[in-house]
Amino acid sequence: MIPSVPDNILEGALVFSRMKRDLPNWFWITKLSGERTISPTNLARMMDTAVKFMKSSSEIGKNPSSL
């Protein structure tokens, strides 16, 4: 999908993208509503999702910056 990032890295990363992909931490940026979608103007939700992801990663011993 993204040629410069290996799939095994993307599978464990938090991704906000305009491309839809069926991975648990992949959020589709779109004006459509649905599961794992975020409006392009909803920056508060993006920030909240990112903070929760980093806290969760920290609790299980992963370094979010290395994902």
Number of C-alpha atoms within 10 A of each C-alpha: 9 8 6 6 9 10 12 9 11 16 15 17 19 19 17 18 15 13 12 14 14 10 14 12 18 20 23 23 21 16 11 10 11 9 8 16 18 21 15 14 11 10 11 9 12 17 11 11 15 17 12 12 16 16 15 13 17 12 10 8 9 14 12 16 8 8 13
